[in-house]
């Protein structure tokens, strides 16, 4: 399925399928949901409902993809996509404001490398 959303193309035939989950109880399933990652590192879900009139693609953020994977993939699959979860309490949370295009590049690169944005920034800072 291919869909253009806010000027971006989301295509299940060119994106990598990362996981799938059934929607509904085991004997009364109403459909399924699949998680995909584009070559740019962006994530989206494909919903298929037996009762609705077709499939629906929805772009999601890196953080939403992480939560989806935590809930619906096993630990090894999660780690292969997003790296080891952080358990270090010595880290600091930062709220920063950057340009949208810079944020998109950070998210895409983090997705390509399979790390969080924080891990990517730390890695970049260590290299300089």
C-alpha positions in Angstrom: 0.0 0.0 0.0 1.3 3.5 -0.8 0.0 6.7 0.7 1.1 10.4 0.6 0.7 12.1 3.9 1.7 15.7 4.5 3.9 15.6 1.3 5.7 12.4 2.3 5.3 9.0 0.7 4.7 5.9 2.9 4.9 2.7 0.9 4.7 -0.8 2.5 6.4 -2.3 -0.5 9.7 -0.3 -0.1 9.7 0.1 3.7 11.0 -2.6 6.1 8.3 -4.4 8.1 9.5 -4.6 11.7 6.6 -6.3 13.4 2.9 -7.2 13.5 0.2 -7.6 16.1 -3.4 -8.8 16.0 -6.2 -6.4 17.1 -8.9 -7.9 19.2 -9.3 -11.1 21.2 -7.9 -14.4 19.9 -11.2 -15.7 18.6 -12.7 -12.4 17.6 -9.9 -10.6 15.9 -11.0 -7.4 14.2 -7.8 -6.9 12.2 -4.1 -6.3 12.6 -1.4 -3.6 12.8 2.1 -3.6 11.3 5.1 -1.4 12.2 7.3 -0.2 9.3 10.5 1.9 8.9 11.2 3.8 5.8 14.7 4.1 4.3 14.9 7.6 5.7 14.5 6.2 9.2 10.9 7.4 9.6 8.3 5.0 11.1 4.7 4.3 10.3 2.0 1.8 11.1 -0.4 0.1 8.7 -3.8 -0.8 10.2 -6.1 -3.3 8.6 -9.5 -3.8 10.0 -11.9 -6.5 8.9 -14.9 -4.3 9.6 -13.7 -0.9 8.1 -13.5 -0.1 4.5 -9.8 -0.7 4.0 -6.3 -0.2 5.2 -4.9 3.0 6.9 -1.3 4.2 7.2 -0.3 6.5 10.0 3.1 8.1 10.4 4.5 7.8 14.0 7.5 9.4 15.8 10.6 7.5 16.8 9.4 7.5 20.4 6.0 6.1 19.4 7.8 3.4 17.5 9.9 2.6 20.5 6.7 2.3 22.7 5.0 0.1 20.0 8.1 -2.2 19.9 8.2 -2.4 23.7 4.6 -3.6 23.8 4.6 -5.9 20.8 8.1 -7.2 20.0 10.3 -9.5 22.0 13.3 -8.1 23.8 15.9 -9.2 21.2 13.9 -7.6 18.3 13.5 -4.4 20.3 17.2 -4.2 21.1 18.1 -4.9 17.4 16.0 -1.9 16.4 16.6 0.6 19.2 19.7 -0.6 21.1 19.9 -1.5 24.8 17.5 0.5 27.0 19.0 3.1 29.2 19.1 2.1 32.9 21.6 4.8 34.0 20.1 7.2 36.5 23.0 9.6 36.1 21.6 11.0 32.9 19.9 14.4 32.5 16.7 15.2 30.6 17.0 18.3 28.3 14.3 20.2 26.5 15.8 21.8 23.4 14.4 23.7 20.5 15.9 23.0 17.1 14.8 23.6 13.5 12.3 21.0 12.2 14.6 19.9 9.4 17.4 19.4 11.9 15.1 17.3 14.1 14.1 15.2 11.1 17.7 14.6 10.3 18.5 13.5 13.9 15.5 11.2 14.0 16.4 9.7 10.6 20.0 9.1 11.5 19.1 7.6 14.9 16.7 5.3 13.1 19.4 4.3 10.6 21.9 3.5 13.4 19.3 1.9 15.6 20.0 4.1 18.6 18.0 6.7 20.5 18.5 10.4 19.7 20.2 10.9 23.0 22.7 8.1 22.2 23.3 9.6 18.8 24.1 13.0 20.2 26.4 11.5 22.9 28.2 9.5 20.2 28.6 12.7 18.0 29.9 14.6 21.0 32.5 11.9 21.8 33.8 12.0 18.2 34.5 15.7 18.3 
